[in-house]
Amino acid sequence: MTVQSIIILAVVGLVAGYLAGLIWKGAGFGLIGNLIIGILGAIFGGWLFGILGIGIGGIIGMIVAGLVGALIILWVISLIKK
């Protein structure tokens, strides 16, 4: 990975984590926690979309994949917390 791709991944993850925190009210981990979840979600979402053969193009597609990944991670964590 180049430095540029790492920076893009981090920015996409931060946006996805912020959006996931807004969508998933009450189960988030605060601003910093949701941003970390967003970065992990961007990695997971990109991998998941690749496995499923869903093409993601541009920054909006990466944010959508990151958001989906972050929401899945928040959902799994909420199941574990119960």
Phi and psi restraints in degrees (range 20) as a CNS / XPLOR table:
assign (resid 1 and name C) (resid 2 and name N)
       (resid 2 and name CA) (resid 2 and name C) 1.0 -86.8 20.0 2
assign (resid 2 and name N) (resid 2 and name CA)
       (resid 2 and name C) (resid 3 and name N) 1.0 167.2 20.0 2
assign (resid 2 and name C) (resid 3 and name N)
       (resid 3 and name CA) (resid 3 and name C) 1.0 -62.4 20.0 2
assign (resid 3 and name N) (resid 3 and name CA)
       (resid 3 and name C) (resid 4 and name N) 1.0 -38.4 20.0 2
assign (resid 3 and name C) (resid 4 and name N)
       (resid 4 and name CA) (resid 4 and name C) 1.0 -63.4 20.0 2
assign (resid 4 and name N) (resid 4 and name CA)
       (resid 4 and name C) (resid 5 and name N) 1.0 -42.4 20.0 2
assign (resid 4 and name C) (resid 5 and name N)
       (resid 5 and name CA) (resid 5 and name C) 1.0 -68.6 20.0 2
assign (resid 5 and name N) (resid 5 and name CA)
       (resid 5 and name C) (resid 6 and name N) 1.0 -33.1 20.0 2
assign (resid 5 and name C) (resid 6 and name N)
       (resid 6 and name CA) (resid 6 and name C) 1.0 -67.3 20.0 2
assign (resid 6 and name N) (resid 6 and name CA)
       (resid 6 and name C) (resid 7 and name N) 1.0 -41.3 20.0 2
assign (resid 6 and name C) (resid 7 and name N)
       (resid 7 and name CA) (resid 7 and name C) 1.0 -65.0 20.0 2
assign (resid 7 and name N) (resid 7 and name CA)
       (resid 7 and name C) (resid 8 and name N) 1.0 -43.0 20.0 2
assign (resid 7 and name C) (resid 8 and name N)
       (resid 8 and name CA) (resid 8 and name C) 1.0 -62.8 20.0 2
assign (resid 8 and name N) (resid 8 and name CA)
       (resid 8 and name C) (resid 9 and name N) 1.0 -43.1 20.0 2
assign (resid 8 and name C) (resid 9 and name N)
       (resid 9 and name CA) (resid 9 and name C) 1.0 -60.3 20.0 2
assign (resid 9 and name N) (resid 9 and name CA)
       (resid 9 and name C) (resid 10 and name N) 1.0 -42.4 20.0 2
assign (resid 9 and name C) (resid 10 and name N)
       (resid 10 and name CA) (resid 10 and name C) 1.0 -65.2 20.0 2
assign (resid 10 and name N) (resid 10 and name CA)
       (resid 10 and name C) (resid 11 and name N) 1.0 -44.1 20.0 2
assign (resid 10 and name C) (resid 11 and name N)
       (resid 11 and name CA) (resid 11 and name C) 1.0 -65.6 20.0 2
assign (resid 11 and name N) (resid 11 and name CA)
       (resid 11 and name C) (resid 12 and name N) 1.0 -44.6 20.0 2
assign (resid 11 and name C) (resid 12 and name N)
       (resid 12 and name CA) (resid 12 and name C) 1.0 -61.1 20.0 2
assign (resid 12 and name N) (resid 12 and name CA)
       (resid 12 and name C) (resid 13 and name N) 1.0 -43.0 20.0 2
assign (resid 12 and name C) (resid 13 and name N)
       (resid 13 and name CA) (resid 13 and name C) 1.0 -63.1 20.0 2
assign (resid 13 and name N) (resid 13 and name CA)
       (resid 13 and name C) (resid 14 and name N) 1.0 -40.3 20.0 2
assign (resid 13 and name C) (resid 14 and name N)
       (resid 14 and name CA) (resid 14 and name C) 1.0 -64.3 20.0 2
assign (resid 14 and name N) (resid 14 and name CA)
       (resid 14 and name C) (resid 15 and name N) 1.0 -42.9 20.0 2
assign (resid 14 and name C) (resid 15 and name N)
       (resid 15 and name CA) (resid 15 and name C) 1.0 -65.8 20.0 2
assign (resid 15 and name N) (resid 15 and name CA)
       (resid 15 and name C) (resid 16 and name N) 1.0 -44.2 20.0 2
assign (resid 15 and name C) (resid 16 and name N)
       (resid 16 and name CA) (resid 16 and name C) 1.0 -63.8 20.0 2
assign (resid 16 and name N) (resid 16 and name CA)
       (resid 16 and name C) (resid 17 and name N) 1.0 -41.2 20.0 2
assign (resid 16 and name C) (resid 17 and name N)
       (resid 17 and name CA) (resid 17 and name C) 1.0 -65.1 20.0 2
assign (resid 17 and name N) (resid 17 and name CA)
       (resid 17 and name C) (resid 18 and name N) 1.0 -39.8 20.0 2
assign (resid 17 and name C) (resid 18 and name N)
       (resid 18 and name CA) (resid 18 and name C) 1.0 -63.4 20.0 2
assign (resid 18 and name N) (resid 18 and name CA)
       (resid 18 and name C) (resid 19 and name N) 1.0 -46.5 20.0 2
assign (resid 18 and name C) (resid 19 and name N)
       (resid 19 and name CA) (resid 19 and name C) 1.0 -64.9 20.0 2
assign (resid 19 and name N) (resid 19 and name CA)
       (resid 19 and name C) (resid 20 and name N) 1.0 -40.0 20.0 2
assign (resid 19 and name C) (resid 20 and name N)
       (resid 20 and name CA) (resid 20 and name C) 1.0 -63.4 20.0 2
assign (resid 20 and name N) (resid 20 and name CA)
       (resid 20 and name C) (resid 21 and name N) 1.0 -38.0 20.0 2
assign (resid 20 and name C) (resid 21 and name N)
       (resid 21 and name CA) (resid 21 and name C) 1.0 -64.4 20.0 2
assign (resid 21 and name N) (resid 21 and name CA)
       (resid 21 and name C) (resid 22 and name N) 1.0 -35.2 20.0 2
assign (resid 21 and name C) (resid 22 and name N)
       (resid 22 and name CA) (resid 22 and name C) 1.0 -70.6 20.0 2
assign (resid 22 and name N) (resid 22 and name CA)
       (resid 22 and name C) (resid 23 and name N) 1.0 -38.5 20.0 2
assign (resid 22 and name C) (resid 23 and name N)
       (resid 23 and name CA) (resid 23 and name C) 1.0 -74.5 20.0 2
assign (resid 23 and name N) (resid 23 and name CA)
       (resid 23 and name C) (resid 24 and name N) 1.0 -43.5 20.0 2
assign (resid 23 and name C) (resid 24 and name N)
       (resid 24 and name CA) (resid 24 and name C) 1.0 -96.4 20.0 2
assign (resid 24 and name N) (resid 24 and name CA)
       (resid 24 and name C) (resid 25 and name N) 1.0 72.6 20.0 2
assign (resid 24 and name C) (resid 25 and name N)
       (resid 25 and name CA) (resid 25 and name C) 1.0 -68.5 20.0 2
assign (resid 25 and name N) (resid 25 and name CA)
       (resid 25 and name C) (resid 26 and name N) 1.0 139.5 20.0 2
assign (resid 25 and name C) (resid 26 and name N)
       (resid 26 and name CA) (resid 26 and name C) 1.0 84.2 20.0 2
assign (resid 26 and name N) (resid 26 and name CA)
       (resid 26 and name C) (resid 27 and name N) 1.0 -16.3 20.0 2
assign (resid 26 and name C) (resid 27 and name N)
       (resid 27 and name CA) (resid 27 and name C) 1.0 -114.9 20.0 2
assign (resid 27 and name N) (resid 27 and name CA)
       (resid 27 and name C) (resid 28 and name N) 1.0 4.8 20.0 2
assign (resid 27 and name C) (resid 28 and name N)
       (resid 28 and name CA) (resid 28 and name C) 1.0 -79.7 20.0 2
assign (resid 28 and name N) (resid 28 and name CA)
       (resid 28 and name C) (resid 29 and name N) 1.0 -177.0 20.0 2
assign (resid 28 and name C) (resid 29 and name N)
       (resid 29 and name CA) (resid 29 and name C) 1.0 -122.5 20.0 2
assign (resid 29 and name N) (resid 29 and name CA)
       (resid 29 and name C) (resid 30 and name N) 1.0 29.2 20.0 2
assign (resid 29 and name C) (resid 30 and name N)
       (resid 30 and name CA) (resid 30 and name C) 1.0 81.6 20.0 2
assign (resid 30 and name N) (resid 30 and name CA)
       (resid 30 and name C) (resid 31 and name N) 1.0 176.5 20.0 2
assign (resid 30 and name C) (resid 31 and name N)
       (resid 31 and name CA) (resid 31 and name C) 1.0 -62.0 20.0 2
assign (resid 31 and name N) (resid 31 and name CA)
       (resid 31 and name C) (resid 32 and name N) 1.0 -50.8 20.0 2
assign (resid 31 and name C) (resid 32 and name N)
       (resid 32 and name CA) (resid 32 and name C) 1.0 -65.6 20.0 2
assign (resid 32 and name N) (resid 32 and name CA)
       (resid 32 and name C) (resid 33 and name N) 1.0 -44.5 20.0 2
assign (resid 32 and name C) (resid 33 and name N)
       (resid 33 and name CA) (resid 33 and name C) 1.0 -61.3 20.0 2
assign (resid 33 and name N) (resid 33 and name CA)
       (resid 33 and name C) (resid 34 and name N) 1.0 -42.2 20.0 2
assign (resid 33 and name C) (resid 34 and name N)
       (resid 34 and name CA) (resid 34 and name C) 1.0 -67.9 20.0 2
assign (resid 34 and name N) (resid 34 and name CA)
       (resid 34 and name C) (resid 35 and name N) 1.0 -33.6 20.0 2
assign (resid 34 and name C) (resid 35 and name N)
       (resid 35 and name CA) (resid 35 and name C) 1.0 -66.9 20.0 2
assign (resid 35 and name N) (resid 35 and name CA)
       (resid 35 and name C) (resid 36 and name N) 1.0 -39.2 20.0 2
assign (resid 35 and name C) (resid 36 and name N)
       (resid 36 and name CA) (resid 36 and name C) 1.0 -66.0 20.0 2
assign (resid 36 and name N) (resid 36 and name CA)
       (resid 36 and name C) (resid 37 and name N) 1.0 -43.0 20.0 2
assign (resid 36 and name C) (resid 37 and name N)
       (resid 37 and name CA) (resid 37 and name C) 1.0 -59.8 20.0 2
assign (resid 37 and name N) (resid 37 and name CA)
       (resid 37 and name C) (resid 38 and name N) 1.0 -37.2 20.0 2
assign (resid 37 and name C) (resid 38 and name N)
       (resid 38 and name CA) (resid 38 and name C) 1.0 -63.9 20.0 2
assign (resid 38 and name N) (resid 38 and name CA)
       (resid 38 and name C) (resid 39 and name N) 1.0 -41.0 20.0 2
assign (resid 38 and name C) (resid 39 and name N)
       (resid 39 and name CA) (resid 39 and name C) 1.0 -65.1 20.0 2
assign (resid 39 and name N) (resid 39 and name CA)
       (resid 39 and name C) (resid 40 and name N) 1.0 -44.6 20.0 2
assign (resid 39 and name C) (resid 40 and name N)
       (resid 40 and name CA) (resid 40 and name C) 1.0 -64.3 20.0 2
assign (resid 40 and name N) (resid 40 and name CA)
       (resid 40 and name C) (resid 41 and name N) 1.0 -37.9 20.0 2
assign (resid 40 and name C) (resid 41 and name N)
       (resid 41 and name CA) (resid 41 and name C) 1.0 -66.0 20.0 2
assign (resid 41 and name N) (resid 41 and name CA)
       (resid 41 and name C) (resid 42 and name N) 1.0 -34.5 20.0 2
assign (resid 41 and name C) (resid 42 and name N)
       (resid 42 and name CA) (resid 42 and name C) 1.0 -65.1 20.0 2
assign (resid 42 and name N) (resid 42 and name CA)
       (resid 42 and name C) (resid 43 and name N) 1.0 -40.3 20.0 2
assign (resid 42 and name C) (resid 43 and name N)
       (resid 43 and name CA) (resid 43 and name C) 1.0 -66.1 20.0 2
assign (resid 43 and name N) (resid 43 and name CA)
       (resid 43 and name C) (resid 44 and name N) 1.0 -49.1 20.0 2
assign (resid 43 and name C) (resid 44 and name N)
       (resid 44 and name CA) (resid 44 and name C) 1.0 -65.1 20.0 2
assign (resid 44 and name N) (resid 44 and name CA)
       (resid 44 and name C) (resid 45 and name N) 1.0 -43.9 20.0 2
assign (resid 44 and name C) (resid 45 and name N)
       (resid 45 and name CA) (resid 45 and name C) 1.0 -63.8 20.0 2
assign (resid 45 and name N) (resid 45 and name CA)
       (resid 45 and name C) (resid 46 and name N) 1.0 -41.1 20.0 2
assign (resid 45 and name C) (resid 46 and name N)
       (resid 46 and name CA) (resid 46 and name C) 1.0 -62.8 20.0 2
assign (resid 46 and name N) (resid 46 and name CA)
       (resid 46 and name C) (resid 47 and name N) 1.0 -41.2 20.0 2
assign (resid 46 and name C) (resid 47 and name N)
       (resid 47 and name CA) (resid 47 and name C) 1.0 -65.7 20.0 2
assign (resid 47 and name N) (resid 47 and name CA)
       (resid 47 and name C) (resid 48 and name N) 1.0 -45.9 20.0 2
assign (resid 47 and name C) (resid 48 and name N)
       (resid 48 and name CA) (resid 48 and name C) 1.0 -63.5 20.0 2
assign (resid 48 and name N) (resid 48 and name CA)
       (resid 48 and name C) (resid 49 and name N) 1.0 -45.0 20.0 2
assign (resid 48 and name C) (resid 49 and name N)
       (resid 49 and name CA) (resid 49 and name C) 1.0 -63.5 20.0 2
assign (resid 49 and name N) (resid 49 and name CA)
       (resid 49 and name C) (resid 50 and name N) 1.0 -36.5 20.0 2
assign (resid 49 and name C) (resid 50 and name N)
       (resid 50 and name CA) (resid 50 and name C) 1.0 -64.6 20.0 2
assign (resid 50 and name N) (resid 50 and name CA)
       (resid 50 and name C) (resid 51 and name N) 1.0 -43.1 20.0 2
assign (resid 50 and name C) (resid 51 and name N)
       (resid 51 and name CA) (resid 51 and name C) 1.0 -63.4 20.0 2
assign (resid 51 and name N) (resid 51 and name CA)
       (resid 51 and name C) (resid 52 and name N) 1.0 -40.2 20.0 2
assign (resid 51 and name C) (resid 52 and name N)
       (resid 52 and name CA) (resid 52 and name C) 1.0 -80.1 20.0 2
assign (resid 52 and name N) (resid 52 and name CA)
       (resid 52 and name C) (resid 53 and name N) 1.0 -7.5 20.0 2
assign (resid 52 and name C) (resid 53 and name N)
       (resid 53 and name CA) (resid 53 and name C) 1.0 77.2 20.0 2
assign (resid 53 and name N) (resid 53 and name CA)
       (resid 53 and name C) (resid 54 and name N) 1.0 21.6 20.0 2
assign (resid 53 and name C) (resid 54 and name N)
       (resid 54 and name CA) (resid 54 and name C) 1.0 -89.5 20.0 2
assign (resid 54 and name N) (resid 54 and name CA)
       (resid 54 and name C) (resid 55 and name N) 1.0 119.6 20.0 2
assign (resid 54 and name C) (resid 55 and name N)
       (resid 55 and name CA) (resid 55 and name C) 1.0 -77.2 20.0 2
assign (resid 55 and name N) (resid 55 and name CA)
       (resid 55 and name C) (resid 56 and name N) 1.0 128.7 20.0 2
assign (resid 55 and name C) (resid 56 and name N)
       (resid 56 and name CA) (resid 56 and name C) 1.0 -116.2 20.0 2
assign (resid 56 and name N) (resid 56 and name CA)
       (resid 56 and name C) (resid 57 and name N) 1.0 123.4 20.0 2
assign (resid 56 and name C) (resid 57 and name N)
       (resid 57 and name CA) (resid 57 and name C) 1.0 -121.5 20.0 2
assign (resid 57 and name N) (resid 57 and name CA)
       (resid 57 and name C) (resid 58 and name N) 1.0 138.6 20.0 2
assign (resid 57 and name C) (resid 58 and name N)
       (resid 58 and name CA) (resid 58 and name C) 1.0 75.5 20.0 2
assign (resid 58 and name N) (resid 58 and name CA)
       (resid 58 and name C) (resid 59 and name N) 1.0 179.3 20.0 2
assign (resid 58 and name C) (resid 59 and name N)
       (resid 59 and name CA) (resid 59 and name C) 1.0 -70.0 20.0 2
assign (resid 59 and name N) (resid 59 and name CA)
       (resid 59 and name C) (resid 60 and name N) 1.0 -35.3 20.0 2
assign (resid 59 and name C) (resid 60 and name N)
       (resid 60 and name CA) (resid 60 and name C) 1.0 -64.8 20.0 2
assign (resid 60 and name N) (resid 60 and name CA)
       (resid 60 and name C) (resid 61 and name N) 1.0 -42.5 20.0 2
assign (resid 60 and name C) (resid 61 and name N)
       (resid 61 and name CA) (resid 61 and name C) 1.0 -62.1 20.0 2
assign (resid 61 and name N) (resid 61 and name CA)
       (resid 61 and name C) (resid 62 and name N) 1.0 -39.1 20.0 2
assign (resid 61 and name C) (resid 62 and name N)
       (resid 62 and name CA) (resid 62 and name C) 1.0 -67.4 20.0 2
assign (resid 62 and name N) (resid 62 and name CA)
       (resid 62 and name C) (resid 63 and name N) 1.0 -37.7 20.0 2
assign (resid 62 and name C) (resid 63 and name N)
       (resid 63 and name CA) (resid 63 and name C) 1.0 -66.1 20.0 2
assign (resid 63 and name N) (resid 63 and name CA)
       (resid 63 and name C) (resid 64 and name N) 1.0 -40.4 20.0 2
assign (resid 63 and name C) (resid 64 and name N)
       (resid 64 and name CA) (resid 64 and name C) 1.0 -62.9 20.0 2
assign (resid 64 and name N) (resid 64 and name CA)
       (resid 64 and name C) (resid 65 and name N) 1.0 -45.3 20.0 2
assign (resid 64 and name C) (resid 65 and name N)
       (resid 65 and name CA) (resid 65 and name C) 1.0 -62.4 20.0 2
assign (resid 65 and name N) (resid 65 and name CA)
       (resid 65 and name C) (resid 66 and name N) 1.0 -42.0 20.0 2
assign (resid 65 and name C) (resid 66 and name N)
       (resid 66 and name CA) (resid 66 and name C) 1.0 -64.4 20.0 2
assign (resid 66 and name N) (resid 66 and name CA)
       (resid 66 and name C) (resid 67 and name N) 1.0 -39.9 20.0 2
assign (resid 66 and name C) (resid 67 and name N)
       (resid 67 and name CA) (resid 67 and name C) 1.0 -63.8 20.0 2
assign (resid 67 and name N) (resid 67 and name CA)
       (resid 67 and name C) (resid 68 and name N) 1.0 -44.7 20.0 2
assign (resid 67 and name C) (resid 68 and name N)
       (resid 68 and name CA) (resid 68 and name C) 1.0 -61.3 20.0 2
assign (resid 68 and name N) (resid 68 and name CA)
       (resid 68 and name C) (resid 69 and name N) 1.0 -45.3 20.0 2
assign (resid 68 and name C) (resid 69 and name N)
       (resid 69 and name CA) (resid 69 and name C) 1.0 -61.9 20.0 2
assign (resid 69 and name N) (resid 69 and name CA)
       (resid 69 and name C) (resid 70 and name N) 1.0 -42.3 20.0 2
assign (resid 69 and name C) (resid 70 and name N)
       (resid 70 and name CA) (resid 70 and name C) 1.0 -65.6 20.0 2
assign (resid 70 and name N) (resid 70 and name CA)
       (resid 70 and name C) (resid 71 and name N) 1.0 -40.4 20.0 2
assign (resid 70 and name C) (resid 71 and name N)
       (resid 71 and name CA) (resid 71 and name C) 1.0 -66.0 20.0 2
assign (resid 71 and name N) (resid 71 and name CA)
       (resid 71 and name C) (resid 72 and name N) 1.0 -37.9 20.0 2
assign (resid 71 and name C) (resid 72 and name N)
       (resid 72 and name CA) (resid 72 and name C) 1.0 -64.7 20.0 2
assign (resid 72 and name N) (resid 72 and name CA)
       (resid 72 and name C) (resid 73 and name N) 1.0 -43.6 20.0 2
assign (resid 72 and name C) (resid 73 and name N)
       (resid 73 and name CA) (resid 73 and name C) 1.0 -63.0 20.0 2
assign (resid 73 and name N) (resid 73 and name CA)
       (resid 73 and name C) (resid 74 and name N) 1.0 -43.5 20.0 2
assign (resid 73 and name C) (resid 74 and name N)
       (resid 74 and name CA) (resid 74 and name C) 1.0 -62.9 20.0 2
assign (resid 74 and name N) (resid 74 and name CA)
       (resid 74 and name C) (resid 75 and name N) 1.0 -36.9 20.0 2
assign (resid 74 and name C) (resid 75 and name N)
       (resid 75 and name CA) (resid 75 and name C) 1.0 -65.1 20.0 2
assign (resid 75 and name N) (resid 75 and name CA)
       (resid 75 and name C) (resid 76 and name N) 1.0 -45.7 20.0 2
assign (resid 75 and name C) (resid 76 and name N)
       (resid 76 and name CA) (resid 76 and name C) 1.0 -63.7 20.0 2
assign (resid 76 and name N) (resid 76 and name CA)
       (resid 76 and name C) (resid 77 and name N) 1.0 -41.9 20.0 2
assign (resid 76 and name C) (resid 77 and name N)
       (resid 77 and name CA) (resid 77 and name C) 1.0 -64.0 20.0 2
assign (resid 77 and name N) (resid 77 and name CA)
       (resid 77 and name C) (resid 78 and name N) 1.0 -38.2 20.0 2
assign (resid 77 and name C) (resid 78 and name N)
       (resid 78 and name CA) (resid 78 and name C) 1.0 -66.3 20.0 2
assign (resid 78 and name N) (resid 78 and name CA)
       (resid 78 and name C) (resid 79 and name N) 1.0 -32.0 20.0 2
assign (resid 78 and name C) (resid 79 and name N)
       (resid 79 and name CA) (resid 79 and name C) 1.0 -68.2 20.0 2
assign (resid 79 and name N) (resid 79 and name CA)
       (resid 79 and name C) (resid 80 and name N) 1.0 -38.8 20.0 2
assign (resid 79 and name C) (resid 80 and name N)
       (resid 80 and name CA) (resid 80 and name C) 1.0 -69.7 20.0 2
assign (resid 80 and name N) (resid 80 and name CA)
       (resid 80 and name C) (resid 81 and name N) 1.0 -36.4 20.0 2
assign (resid 80 and name C) (resid 81 and name N)
       (resid 81 and name CA) (resid 81 and name C) 1.0 -68.2 20.0 2
assign (resid 81 and name N) (resid 81 and name CA)
       (resid 81 and name C) (resid 82 and name N) 1.0 -21.6 20.0 2
